Amino acid sequence: MSGFKNTYEDDAYAAAYARMEFPGTYYLAYRDLPEILSEHVSGTAALDFGCGAGRSSRFLKKLGFGVIGIDIAPEMIRCADQIDPGGDYRLVSPGSFEALDSARFDLILAAFPFDNIPMTMKPELFEGLAGLLTEGGRIVNLVSTPEIYTNEWASFSTKDFPENKQKQSGEIVKVICFDIDDQTIVEDIVCDQAEYQRVYAQAGLRIIDSRLPLGRQGEPSDWVSEETIAPWRIDVLERIA
């Protein structure tokens, strides 16, 4: 996409992002995953697509999965290897799964990478991921809701970017994350539920479960919008027979 900068490929931002685990609003992205995976996933072979510094890979390993993490950003893979020397992290070319050889997976977790992938590339990538599933395997796509770019949060601010409110699916939006030392302006690509459903269908996938996690009283954060507006959506996908 012309003019789009993937902040996560920047070495300094990658190093700052690597130090973050599950604070604030990010807590809600992972809180319900153990229950969702237990309900929908059989088997323990997992792929962490867009693994970054390995945060989601380490999360899955603690749940008993055998995990391969892949990413297109060399600095992110270096950070993952440093944090988790025993992990299996592989650098891949955009859109390529050659580094996986003939591996097949019961679970493919995509935790946020599709927030940074242009609309034109999404269907082909999902189709490629679908081809890596075992029989009965599931893709879990964890993405930002459009509302995350137009409200204030425990971990994020968008008040300096009022233009976000006019953005349509496929357009660039901006956000600042408080939980990262390097508070660089992050550019994402907004995508609503209807557009994701179109992408899934084009890739031969369908939603079998979708969750919008909300904050609750007594959780380890001072919620801002999280108790009434969901910042994330978690879609569980299966291949269309």
C-alpha positions as a printed Julia matrix, in Angstrom:
241×3 Matrix{Float64}:
   0.0     0.0    0.0
   1.44    3.35  -1.03
   2.5     5.46   1.94
   1.97    2.7    4.53
   4.79    2.06   6.99
   4.88   -1.17   8.98
   6.19    0.13  12.3
   7.0    -3.38  13.5
   9.78   -3.72  10.92
  11.65   -0.82  12.55
  14.54   -2.13  14.66
  14.12    0.33  17.56
  10.37   -0.21  17.78
  10.83   -3.98  17.55
  13.17   -3.91  20.54
  10.7    -1.83  22.57
   7.76   -4.03  21.53
   9.69   -7.15  22.54
   9.8    -6.0   26.16
   6.01   -5.82  26.41
   3.98   -8.82  27.57
   0.24   -8.53  28.4
  -0.42   -5.2   30.1
  -3.56   -3.07  30.03
  -5.82   -3.44  27.03
  -3.64   -6.26  25.67
  -4.72   -8.36  28.65
  -8.19   -8.64  27.11
  -6.78   -9.94  23.86
  -5.38  -13.03  25.6
  -7.66  -13.49  28.62
 -10.24  -15.66  26.85
  -7.91  -17.53  24.51
  -7.33  -20.58  26.75
 -11.07  -21.23  26.95
 -11.56  -20.63  23.22
  -8.69  -22.93  22.24
  -9.85  -25.64  24.63
 -13.3   -25.52  23.07
 -12.31  -25.47  19.41
  -8.82  -26.95  18.93
  -7.89  -30.64  18.97
  -4.19  -31.44  18.79
  -1.12  -29.5   19.86
   0.72  -28.53  16.66
   0.54  -24.73  16.41
   1.76  -22.01  14.09
   2.12  -18.46  15.37
   1.68  -16.41  12.19
   3.33  -13.02  12.53
   4.96  -14.06  15.79
   6.87  -10.82  16.28
   9.07  -11.14  19.36
   7.43  -14.44  20.3
   4.9   -13.22  22.88
   2.04  -15.32  21.47
   4.35  -18.27  20.83
   5.41  -18.33  24.47
   1.77  -18.0   25.51
   0.82  -21.05  23.42
   3.78  -23.06  24.72
   2.55  -22.52  28.28
  -0.79  -23.98  27.18
   0.94  -27.14  25.99
   1.25  -26.46  22.27
   4.3   -27.25  20.18
   4.82  -23.95  18.37
   6.59  -22.64  15.29
   6.66  -18.86  15.04
   7.13  -17.07  11.72
   7.59  -13.4   10.88
   8.86  -11.23   8.02
  10.8    -8.83  10.29
  14.41   -9.93  10.99
  14.7    -7.82  14.15
  11.55   -9.38  15.59
  12.91  -12.89  14.98
  16.2   -11.9   16.61
  14.33  -10.62  19.65
  12.27  -13.82  19.84
  15.4   -15.97  19.71
  17.06  -13.92  22.44
  14.05  -14.07  24.78
  13.28  -17.73  24.09
  16.45  -19.52  22.9
  14.67  -22.87  22.94
  11.87  -21.7   20.68
  11.42  -22.36  16.97
  11.29  -18.98  15.24
  11.69  -18.67  11.48
  12.15  -15.69   9.18
   9.93  -15.89   6.1
   9.42  -13.84   2.97
   6.07  -12.02   2.68
   3.42  -14.46   1.54
   5.77  -17.45   1.58
   5.48  -20.55   3.75
   8.48  -22.42   2.31
  10.3   -22.25   5.64
   7.66  -24.57   7.1
   8.46  -27.41   4.68
   5.51  -29.83   4.84
   4.38  -29.02   8.39
   0.65  -28.99   9.13
  -1.06  -27.42  12.13
  -4.02  -28.05  14.39
  -3.99  -24.37  15.32
  -2.84  -21.29  13.45
  -2.91  -18.2   15.66
  -2.73  -14.81  14.0
  -2.45  -12.34  16.88
  -2.59   -8.87  15.32
  -0.57   -9.31  12.08
  -3.62   -8.72   9.91
  -3.94   -5.24  11.44
  -0.85   -4.39   9.38
  -1.54   -6.3    6.16
  -3.09   -4.47   3.17
  -6.56   -5.58   2.12
  -5.35   -6.81  -1.25
  -3.03   -9.32   0.44
  -5.42  -10.68   3.07
  -7.39  -13.23   0.98
  -4.28  -14.87  -0.49
  -2.62  -15.12   2.92
  -5.68  -16.64   4.54
  -5.96  -19.12   1.68
  -2.31  -20.07   2.19
  -2.83  -20.5    5.93
  -5.92  -22.64   5.31
  -3.73  -24.97   3.26
  -1.49  -25.52   6.3
  -4.3   -26.84   8.51
  -4.71  -30.44   9.54
  -8.11  -32.06   9.11
 -10.31  -30.24  11.59
  -7.64  -27.59  12.22
  -8.59  -24.05  13.18
  -7.34  -20.55  12.46
  -7.8   -18.05  15.28
  -7.62  -14.49  14.0
  -7.15  -11.89  16.75
  -7.64   -8.38  15.36
  -8.4    -4.84  16.41
 -11.99   -3.69  16.08
 -12.57   -0.44  14.15
 -13.62    1.11  17.49
 -10.09    0.83  18.87
  -9.05    3.63  16.51
 -11.75    6.1   17.63
 -11.74    5.82  21.43
  -9.39    6.15  24.4
  -8.09    3.06  26.22
  -5.94    1.93  29.11
  -3.14    1.18  26.64
  -3.91    3.35  23.6
  -4.76    6.88  22.56
  -6.34    8.06  19.33
  -7.45   11.57  20.37
  -4.7    13.16  18.3
  -6.04   11.47  15.17
  -9.68   12.61  14.71
  -9.39   11.72  11.03
  -9.59    8.05  12.09
 -13.37    8.48  12.45
 -13.77    8.98   8.7
 -11.64    6.01   7.68
 -13.18    3.08   5.82
 -12.0    -0.54   5.64
  -8.66   -0.72   3.89
  -7.52    2.77   4.88
  -4.65    3.75   7.19
  -5.4     4.71  10.8
  -3.04    5.86  13.54
  -2.71    5.05  17.24
  -0.23    5.55  20.08
   0.48    2.74  22.56
   1.29    3.77  26.14
   2.65    0.34  27.09
   5.72    0.57  24.86
   8.76    2.63  25.86
   9.1     3.94  22.31
   5.72    5.66  21.87
   6.02    5.88  18.11
   2.86    6.57  16.13
   1.7     3.19  14.84
  -0.08    2.91  11.5
  -2.65    0.13  11.1
  -5.13   -0.71   8.37
  -8.7    -0.67   9.62
 -10.95   -3.59   8.64
 -14.52   -4.14   9.82
 -16.33   -7.42  10.46
 -18.22   -7.42   7.14
 -15.0    -6.99   5.2
 -13.28   -9.78   7.14
 -16.21  -12.08   6.4
 -15.79  -11.33   2.7
 -12.06  -12.05   2.95
 -12.65  -15.32   4.81
 -15.18  -16.53   2.24
 -12.83  -15.66  -0.61
 -10.14  -17.76   1.11
 -12.45  -20.75   1.62
 -12.96  -20.17   5.34
 -15.91  -19.5    7.6
 -16.41  -18.23  11.14
 -17.52  -20.83  13.68
 -17.11  -18.58  16.73
 -16.48  -14.87  17.27
 -15.83  -13.12  20.58
 -15.67   -9.46  21.61
 -13.9    -9.46  25.0
 -14.91   -6.69  27.41
 -13.17   -5.56  30.57
 -14.57   -6.54  33.96
 -14.41   -4.98  37.38
 -11.58   -6.28  39.53
  -9.22   -6.97  36.63
  -5.61   -5.74  36.79
  -6.13   -2.46  34.97
  -8.0     0.84  35.25
 -10.31    0.44  32.27
 -11.21    3.49  30.21
 -13.52    2.31  27.41
 -12.91   -1.43  27.74
 -15.95   -2.28  29.89
 -18.43   -1.03  27.28
 -16.56   -1.14  23.94
 -14.58   -4.15  22.75
 -11.09   -3.25  21.5
 -10.48   -6.69  19.99
 -12.32   -9.38  18.06
 -11.36  -13.05  18.13
 -12.6   -15.06  15.12
 -12.32  -18.86  15.06
 -12.22  -20.15  11.47
 -12.53  -23.49   9.76
 -12.14  -24.5    6.14
 -15.32  -24.73   4.11
 -15.76  -28.38   3.13
